[in-house]
Amino acid sequence: MTQDEDRIAQLQAAWRRERPDLDVSPQGVIGRLHRVALELTSRLTDVYAAHGLSEGDFDVLATLRRAGEPYERLAGELADHTLVTTGGLTKRVDRLIARGLVERRAEASDARRRLVRLTPAGKTLIDTAFTAHIANEHRLLDSLGPDDVAALEPILTRWLAILDERPPAR
């Protein structure tokens, strides 16, 4: 794709024409990152869907798998690791229970606390889906080449750290 065909460049040109008083140069980075993020999400969720999983399902199963044996977490911990509310997590876990991929039980020391654990079927599914997910991520990055990937990662790491320490503007 040439610069002339780039949609973000077209948007910037239109804004420069309509609002010459504003510096629209941030759109070059932010707009492209936003489009990249949308495209990546689509390509990642296609792999999850091929395994019968939504993005949220994949997130819960992967979080439990990363916990190591016995592949369980307290529900509150699971919510923290998946960045969803406990209410949202409950719906996800209920769907996964219905499919036989996880189970929920009371913690032995405190019946009010709930543990969520991968079932053997859940472990098998997430291992298969995660293998496909990583292969997909490799394919997506291979198009950039190792030098671009090596340059991009520390920049994104630094930017995320900056964004994480500042509250969003209102």
N, C-alpha and C positions, 0 to 999 in steps of 0.2 A: 504494500500500500504506500503510495507516495504521500507527501505532505498535503498535496492538493486534494487527495481523496479522504484524508483524515477528518472525521466528523467533528472532533474537538477543535481542530484548526478552523473549520468552517464556522463553528459557533463563536469562537473567539473573534474571527474577522467580522462577523455580524455585530457582536457587541462593541467592538472597537469603532465600527461605523456609527452605531446608534448611541453609544455612550463613550465618546472619546475622552471624557473627563475621568474615566476609571481605568486603572491598570488591571486588565483581565488576565494577566500572565499566570496567576495561580490556577486558572482553569486548565492550563496545559498539563499540570501535574495532577491536580485533584480530579479533574474530569476523566483523565485517562486511567488513574488508579481506580476510580469508581467503576468505570466500564470494565476494567480488568477484573475487579472483584465480582461483578455480576456474572461475567463470562466464566470465571473460575468456579463460582458457586454452582452454576448450571452444569458444568462438566464434572464437578465432584458429586453433585446429587444424582446425576445420571448413573454413576457407578453404584451409589447406595441403592437406588431404585432397582437396579439389575439384581440386587440381592434381597429385594422386598422390604427395604428399609427407607424410612424418611431420614432427613438430616438429623432430626432430634433423636430418633431411634438409634441411629449410628452413634451419636454422641453419648447416649446413656450406656450402650453396650461397650463402647470403646473405653469409657471411663471406668467401668467395672473391670474390664479385662486388664487395664493398666494397673489396677490396684494390686495385682498379683494374687496368688492363692490366699484365701478361698474365693477370690473374685467377688468381694462384697464391700459395701460401704453403707454407713448410716445414711438415711434419706437426706438429712440436712447437709452432710458432706457431699453427697452426690449432687445436690442442687448447687452447691458452691463450685464444684468442679465442672459442671455443665453450664454454668452461667444462666440458669433459669430459676424462676421462683419455685417455691415448694409446691404451690398449686399446679403450676405448669408441669412440674416433674411428676406429680401424682398421676396426671392424665397419661403421660408418656409411659410410666411404669405400669399402669393398669392395662394399657394396650399390649405391652410386652409380656405381661403375665398371661393375658388371654391367648397369646401366641406360644406360650410355654418357653419363652426365652429368658425370663427372670422369675424370681420368687421373692416374696416379701415375708418377713417374719419379725416377731418382737425380739429385741435384744435380751439376752439372758439376765443381765443385771438390772434392767429397767424396761418393763413391759411397755412403757409409753414411747420408747425409742424404737424405730423400725429400721431393720437392715434390709437392703436389697441385694440379691445375689444372682449372678449368672447361673443358669441351668447348664447342663452339658450341651444341650441343643443351642443355647445362646452363645456359649463359648465357641462351639464349632462354627456357627454362623459369623460371629464377629471376626474370628481368625481368617475365614475365607474372604469376607468383605474387606477386612483391613489389608490383606495381601493385594487384592485388586485395587484398593484405594492408593496404596503406596506405588504400585506400578503405574497408575494413572498420574500421580503427582510427578513421578520421574518423567513420563512422557510429556507432561505439560512444561516442565522445566528444560527438558532436552532441546526444545525449540529455541531457547535463549542461548544455550551454550554455557560451558563452565565458567568462563570469565565474567559474563554478565550476571550469572547466579551468584558468584562469589562477591561481586561488587554490590549487588542489590541487597543481599541479606543483612549486612551491618547497617546499611542506611535505613532499612525498614525497622530493624531492631531498635536503633537509636530513636527513630521517629515515634514508634509505639511507646517507648519509655517516656518520652516527652508528653505525649498525649495522655498516657495513664496517670501522670502526676498532676495534670491540670484538669479542673472540672470543665465540662462543656460550657460554651458561651450560651447565654439565654437571650 
